[in-house]
Amino acid sequence: MADDIEARLAAVPAPTTSPAGGGDGPDDYLERRTLRRGSAGWLLLTGLGVAYVVSGDFSGWNVGLDKGGFGGLAIATVLMGAMYACLVFSLAELSTILPTAGGGYGFARRALGPWGGFLTGTAILIEYILAPAAIVIFIGDYVESLGLFGLTSSWPVYLGCFVVFIGVHLWGVGEALRFSLVVTAVAVAALLIFAVGAFTEFSADGLNDIPVDPSAFGSNSWLPLGVLGIWAAFPFGMWFFLGVEGVPLAAEEAKDPVRSMPKALAISMGILTLLALITFFAATGAQGADAVRTAGNPLVVALEGDDGPTALSRFVNYAGLAGLVASFFSLIYAGSRQLFALSRAGYLPRFLSLTSRRKAPYLGLIIPGAIGFALAASTGNGARMLNIAVFGATISYALMALSHIVLRRREPQLERPYRTPGGILTSSVAFVLALSALVATFLVDKDAAFIALAVYAVALAYFAFYSRHHLVASAPEEEFAALAEAEAELARD
């Protein structure tokens, strides 16, 4: 049987020659598109998972108070936390089956075919290209408000961030992830110090001090904007966890990904849950939900109150900058690896997956960085870009959860070094909640949702009319799929 499978795989066409491939054979093609393996153990992967998300603890989540009040955001955060927990457990299993740089795209490619892989990969790219552009705008706002460097315009900050931090990524993945771990540790320590200070001023009465809208269905002091406010707060409950699903994108550069990936995902999710809990309660209880619900820097507002700036509030303000840098830096990494994997397999132009002598996908870093800088400098609308990123994220979550369900049902005998607790039930919960969150994005920013749909439509047209006819059979994700198809044919014979 093994000989038959190898024969069937040998019959799959090799990459077609092109300027990007240079006319090389499969081995040469992949040699020019190789990442540095064994660069990250479970600790660096855990740091990466927390780094993706930590900026969301410093700002953004509090707008959910304005959409649903304390009770609405609390319920939304619990539901979104459940979605991410179920998704992370599902991804932990999938990442041990397919430990490649494709991450969610690779999982969906195996389970849902080329169309499913492209739909998932495109949604992930929307998230990881738009989110850094949004965060760099927030970094610029922080730098300007803190009076650093005497800047009165933020675009030099945008340019400096992209140039410096992409440069670190070009230097090497090990160095980049160690830098990310250090900055993330500073941000996490600052959140814990903030909580200690804020809890000294905690009052339960402040949690429900947002005025009640009597016209809203089911409104009360805990749900001042009614039951619908819970749903509208979904995207903001996501901000405590948004991005953690990107850890599997480091699979090809990880040490022993089969063991380290599930461990890193579980620990990351545990840390983020703890940070969400203490940040949410400390910030709203210190000065009241009404005081922080529209603040650009809610943690600082929670500490200052009527007394004005304090030493602790100034420290948290600077630490917020560290949190933004950590997330910006790590999201650049995630976007480059998803772009690399899609390009290497031919779903996007192949030249984007070329790697340097230090095994960094240099064009996959530089081109999205240039797009991000252009978007940030031309629009300055970080909230809109984050809403577009959330839209893409929810689509990818639903498709990744569906991939877990399909593989469990279609390939029950597939070797699974790690198995998701609860199995299909767990991924089904993630799937339903992801679809609910997708609909909720229209309640927050319809324009952002339709912009994301337009980008999606353009990408799908490119795939339908061109790239699906030029896929690279020797790319890891395609080989996995071809092997599965050959095995299925043999089983039918």
C-alpha positions, 0 to 999 in steps of 0.5 A, spaced: 500 500 500 505 504 501 508 503 494 501 505 491 501 511 495 508 514 493 506 512 486 500 516 486 503 522 490 509 522 484 503 523 479 501 529 482 504 535 478 510 539 481 511 546 481 510 549 474 516 554 472 515 561 473 520 567 474 518 566 482 520 559 481 526 560 477 525 554 473 527 550 479 525 543 481 521 542 487 527 541 492 530 547 489 523 551 490 523 549 497 530 550 499 529 558 497 523 558 501 525 555 508 524 557 515 529 556 521 527 550 524 528 549 532 528 556 534 522 556 539 521 552 545 514 552 549 517 558 553 518 563 547 511 560 544 507 562 550 510 569 550 508 569 543 501 567 544 501 572 550 504 578 546 499 577 540 493 579 545 496 583 551 495 590 548 488 589 548 488 589 556 490 596 556 485 599 551 479 597 547 476 592 551 472 598 555 468 600 549 464 594 550 462 597 557 459 603 552 455 597 548 453 593 553 454 596 560 458 592 565 453 586 565 453 586 558 461 586 557 462 581 562 457 576 559 460 577 552 467 576 555 465 569 558 462 567 552 468 569 547 473 566 553 469 560 552 470 560 544 477 562 544 478 556 550 474 551 545 478 554 539 485 553 542 484 546 544 481 544 537 488 548 534 492 544 539 490 538 536 490 540 529 497 543 530 500 536 532 497 533 526 499 539 521 505 542 524 507 547 518 507 555 518 500 555 514 497 554 521 489 555 520 490 555 512 493 548 513 488 545 517 482 548 513 486 546 506 486 539 509 479 538 511 475 543 507 480 543 500 483 548 496 477 553 497 477 552 504 484 553 505 484 560 501 478 562 505 481 561 511 488 564 510 485 570 507 481 571 513 487 570 517 491 575 513 486 580 513 486 580 521 494 580 521 495 585 516 490 590 519 491 589 526 498 592 526 496 598 522 491 599 527 496 598 533 501 602 530 496 608 530 495 607 537 502 607 539 503 614 535 497 617 539 501 614 546 508 617 544 504 624 542 500 624 548 506 622 553 510 628 549 516 623 547 521 626 542 517 632 541 513 630 536 507 633 534 505 628 528 505 621 528 507 618 522 514 618 523 512 614 529 509 609 524 515 609 520 520 608 525 516 602 528 515 598 522 522 599 520 525 598 526 521 592 528 521 589 521 528 589 521 529 585 528 524 580 524 529 580 518 535 579 523 532 572 525 526 569 528 530 567 535 532 574 536 525 576 534 521 572 539 526 573 545 525 580 544 518 579 544 518 575 550 522 581 554 517 586 552 511 582 553 514 580 560 514 588 562 507 589 559 504 583 564 508 585 570 505 592 569 498 589 569 499 586 575 502 592 578 496 596 576 491 591 579 494 592 586 493 599 585 486 599 582 483 594 587 485 599 593 480 603 590 475 598 588 467 599 589 462 594 587 457 600 586 461 603 581 460 596 576 453 598 575 453 606 574 452 607 567 445 610 566 439 605 564 436 606 557 429 604 559 427 603 552 432 597 551 429 590 552 431 587 558 435 593 561 437 594 568 442 596 572 447 590 570 444 591 563 443 598 562 443 597 554 438 591 554 439 584 552 442 586 545 448 590 548 451 583 550 451 581 543 454 588 541 459 587 546 462 581 543 467 584 539 470 587 545 470 581 549 474 578 544 480 583 545 482 580 551 484 574 547 484 576 540 490 573 536 492 567 541 490 563 535 496 565 531 501 561 535 501 555 530 503 559 525 510 558 528 510 551 528 515 550 523 520 554 527 518 550 533 522 545 537 518 539 538 512 542 535 508 536 537 509 537 544 511 544 545 505 547 541 499 544 545 503 546 552 504 553 549 497 554 547 494 552 554 499 556 558 497 562 554 490 562 554 491 561 562 495 567 562 490 571 558 484 569 562 487 571 568 489 578 566 482 579 563 479 577 569 483 582 574 484 588 569 476 588 567 474 588 575 480 592 577 479 598 572 471 598 572 471 597 580 476 603 581 473 609 578 466 606 575 464 603 569 461 610 566 468 613 567 472 608 563 467 606 558 470 611 552 477 612 555 482 611 550 487 609 556 482 606 561 487 603 566 490 610 567 483 613 568 481 608 573 488 610 577 487 617 576 480 619 578 479 626 581 486 627 583 490 627 577 496 624 575 500 619 580 506 616 579 503 609 578 498 612 573 504 615 569 508 608 570 502 604 567 501 609 561 508 608 559 507 600 560 501 601 556 506 603 550 510 596 552 504 592 551 502 596 544 509 594 542 509 587 544 502 586 540 505 590 534 511 586 534 508 579 534 502 580 529 507 582 524 511 575 525 504 572 524 502 576 518 508 574 515 508 567 516 501 566 514 503 570 507 509 566 507 505 559 507 500 561 502 505 564 497 509 558 498 503 553 496 501 558 490 495 561 493 498 568 493 504 570 488 510 565 489 515 571 490 512 573 497 515 566 500 522 567 498 527 567 504 533 570 506 540 567 508 537 568 515 531 564 513 526 570 514 521 571 509 523 578 507 518 580 502 513 577 506 515 582 512 516 588 508 510 588 503 505 587 508 509 592 513 509 597 507 501 596 506 500 597 514 504 604 514 500 606 508 494 605 511 496 608 518 499 614 515 493 615 510 487 614 514 489 614 522 483 610 523 485 605 528 478 603 530 476 602 523 482 597 522 481 593 528 474 592 526 476 590 520 481 585 523 476 582 528 471 581 522 476 577 518 478 573 525 471 571 526 471 568 519 477 564 520 475 562 527 469 559 524 472 555 519 478 553 523 473 550 528 469 547 522 476 544 520 477 540 526 469 537 526 470 535 519 477 531 520 474 528 526 469 525 522 472 524 516 479 521 518 477 518 525 484 514 525 488 519 523 494 519 528 493 525 533 499 526 538 494 530 542 486 530 542 482 535 544 478 535 550 471 534 549 472 532 541 467 535 536 463 538 542 468 543 544 470 545 536 462 545 535 461 550 541 467 554 538 464 554 531 457 557 533 460 562 538 464 564 532 458 565 527 455 569 533 461 574 533 461 575 526 454 577 526 456 582 532 461 585 528 455 588 523 452 591 530 459 595 531 461 597 525 457 596 518 462 599 514 468 596 517 464 589 515 463 591 508 470 593 507 472 587 509 467 583 505 470 587 499 477 585 500 475 578 501 471 578 494 477 581 490 482 576 493 477 570 492 476 573 484 484 572 484 484 565 487 478 563 482 481 565 476 488 564 477 492 562 483 487 555 484 490 553 477 497 554 479 498 551 486 505 548 488 504 540 489 510 540 493 508 545 498 507 541 505 500 543 506 499 540 499 503 534 500 499 533 506 492 533 502 495 529 496 497 524 501 490 524 504 486 523 498 491 518 495 490 514 502 482 515 501 482 512 494 486 506 496 481 505 502 475 505 497 479 501 492 
